[in-house]
Amino acid sequence: MGGLLWAIVVILFILWLLGWLAFHVGGGLIHILIVVAIILLIYNLVTGLGARL
């Protein structure tokens, strides 16, 4: 499950970069993508640390 979350974070981050650098799609959508990626990253870090303790 952790690998899937990392894949989603990476994909969302790449989409955010493409939208910001290349396509200039609606500003709100780009920021929503990066916020979701950051939330998933934090969730993965917290649950990963809890499993190791």
Contact map, one row per residue, 1 for C-alpha under 8 A:
11111000000000000000000000000000000000000000000000000
11111100000000000000000000000000000000000001000100000
11111110000000000000000000000000000000000000000000000
11111111000000000000000000000000000000000000000000000
11111111100000000000000000000000000000011001000000000
01111111110000000000000000000000000000011001000000000
00111111111000000000000000000000000000000000000000000
00011111111100000000000000000000000010010000000000000
00001111111110000000000000000000000111011000000000000
00000111111111000000000000000000000010000000000000000
00000011111111100000000000000000000000000000000000000
00000001111111110000000000000000110110000000000000000
00000000111111111000000000000000110010000000000000000
00000000011111111100000000000000000000000000000000000
00000000001111111110000000000000100000000000000000000
00000000000111111111000000000110110000000000000000000
00000000000011111111110000000000000000000000000000000
00000000000001111111111000000000000000000000000000000
00000000000000111111111110000100000000000000000000000
00000000000000011111111110000100000000000000000000000
00000000000000001111111100000000000000000000000000000
00000000000000001111111100000000000000000000000000000
00000000000000000111111110000000000000000000000000000
00000000000000000011111111100000000000000000000000000
00000000000000000011001111101100000000000000000000000
00000000000000000000000111111100000000000000000000000
00000000000000000000000111111110000000000000000000000
00000000000000000000000001111111000000000000000000000
00000000000000000000000011111111100000000000000000000
00000000000000010011000011111111110000000000000000000
00000000000000010000000000111111111000000000000000000
00000000000000000000000000011111111100000000000000000
00000000000110110000000000001111111110000000000000000
00000000000110010000000000000111111111000000000000000
00000000000000000000000000000011111111100000000000000
00000000100100000000000000000001111111110000000000000
00000001110110000000000000000000111111111000000000000
00000000100000000000000000000000011111111100000000000
00000000000000000000000000000000001111111110000000000
00001101100000000000000000000000000111111111000000000
00001100100000000000000000000000000011111111100000000
00000000000000000000000000000000000001111111110000000
00000000000000000000000000000000000000111111111000000
01001100000000000000000000000000000000011111111100000
00000000000000000000000000000000000000001111111110000
00000000000000000000000000000000000000000111111111000
00000000000000000000000000000000000000000011111111100
01000000000000000000000000000000000000000001111111110
00000000000000000000000000000000000000000000111111111
00000000000000000000000000000000000000000000011111111
00000000000000000000000000000000000000000000001111111
00000000000000000000000000000000000000000000000111111
00000000000000000000000000000000000000000000000011111
